[in-house]
Amino acid sequence: MKKLGFITMLLAAFFVGAVLTNAVWAADAGDLAKKAQNPIADMISLPLQNNLNFNYGPEREPQNILNIQPVIPFNLSSDWNLITRTIDLAPLNWSRI
């Protein structure tokens, strides 16, 4: 289980690095804003969503779940793009670490 968490964090760091690289290559802030709003833009994005649930389980502890949702486009040809969006859950239970 710890190995899975390490791999998830390693992948998250890789995608953050890729997003920062794309941000540096953007011509200006307006261009980047337009690309960020376009769901089929040729840009890697890494949305993170954190959900906190109180009184979870028989011990009524807080539950913290981090959703990692990388969006990665691949150019298959000049006319075709493949856009992947996987959703990975990283449950965090701080009381048991």
Phi and psi in degrees as a GROMACS rama.xvg file:
@    title "Ramachandran Plot"
@    xaxis  label "Phi"
@    yaxis  label "Psi"
@TYPE xy
-66.6328  -33.355  LYS-2
-66.268  -38.9897  LYS-3
-63.2402  -41.0119  LEU-4
-64.4779  -39.6486  GLY-5
-64.9206  -42.6563  PHE-6
-64.4293  -40.7193  ILE-7
-61.8778  -44.8028  THR-8
-66.8549  -36.3459  MET-9
-65.0522  -43.4025  LEU-10
-64.3195  -39.464  LEU-11
-62.0854  -42.5579  ALA-12
-63.6098  -39.1325  ALA-13
-61.8316  -45.7382  PHE-14
-69.398  -34.7826  PHE-15
-63.6336  -41.6039  VAL-16
-62.0966  -40.6115  GLY-17
-66.2823  -39.2185  ALA-18
-65.5123  -42.7887  VAL-19
-64.4154  -36.3566  LEU-20
-63.9088  -44.0705  THR-21
-63.843  -35.7343  ASN-22
-66.727  -36.5508  ALA-23
-68.556  -35.1746  VAL-24
-78.4179  -11.6495  TRP-25
-65.4665  143.465  ALA-26
-65.3049  -46.7701  ALA-27
-156.177  177.367  ASP-28
-65.6933  -34.3707  ALA-29
-65.592  -41.3915  GLY-30
-63.547  -42.7017  ASP-31
-65.2229  -39.3628  LEU-32
-64.297  -40.0887  ALA-33
-64.9864  -42.7172  LYS-34
-65.9146  -36.2496  LYS-35
-66.3497  -29.6141  ALA-36
-86.0753  -13.6303  GLN-37
-90.2748  115.897  ASN-38
-69.1545  -17.2043  PRO-39
-112.327  21.4626  ILE-40
-68.4263  152.9  ALA-41
-83.6607  68.8134  ASP-42
-148.332  134.833  MET-43
-81.5096  134.47  ILE-44
-131.164  155.508  SER-45
-133.278  79.4384  LEU-46
-72.1913  137.038  PRO-47
-118.757  136.667  LEU-48
-130.762  127.373  GLN-49
-110.411  128.666  ASN-50
-118.033  128.065  ASN-51
-117.094  120.524  LEU-52
-114.346  129.203  ASN-53
-93.9439  155.341  PHE-54
54.6879  50.8253  ASN-55
-95.9042  137.864  TYR-56
77.4969  -178.436  GLY-57
-67.6822  -25.2676  PRO-58
-90.0025  -1.19423  GLU-59
53.264  47.5648  ARG-60
-96.5933  160.967  GLU-61
-71.5006  143.995  PRO-62
-117.139  129.631  GLN-63
-118.971  120.694  ASN-64
-123.235  126.346  ILE-65
-104.557  120.239  LEU-66
-94.6158  124.02  ASN-67
-108.387  119.327  ILE-68
-127.666  72.6467  GLN-69
-70.202  139.585  PRO-70
-114.905  116.713  VAL-71
-126.916  115.92  ILE-72
-89.657  144.413  PRO-73
-124.721  133.097  PHE-74
-86.9838  111.02  ASN-75
-82.6841  -37.4155  LEU-76
-156.364  -171.759  SER-77
-70.9037  -20.4616  SER-78
-105.406  -16.8969  ASP-79
-122.032  134.427  TRP-80
-122.881  142.039  ASN-81
-111.394  123.036  LEU-82
-114.133  120.26  ILE-83
-102.888  142.753  THR-84
-141.851  102.751  ARG-85
-100.938  150.422  THR-86
-119.533  118.085  ILE-87
-114.08  130.436  ASP-88
-98.5345  134.263  LEU-89
-122.738  89.0092  ALA-90
-70.3544  131.291  PRO-91
-118.121  120.334  LEU-92
-121.108  95.8928  ASN-93
-68.0342  -23.3601  TRP-94
-73.8842  -17.4093  SER-95
-107.215  6.13356  ARG-96
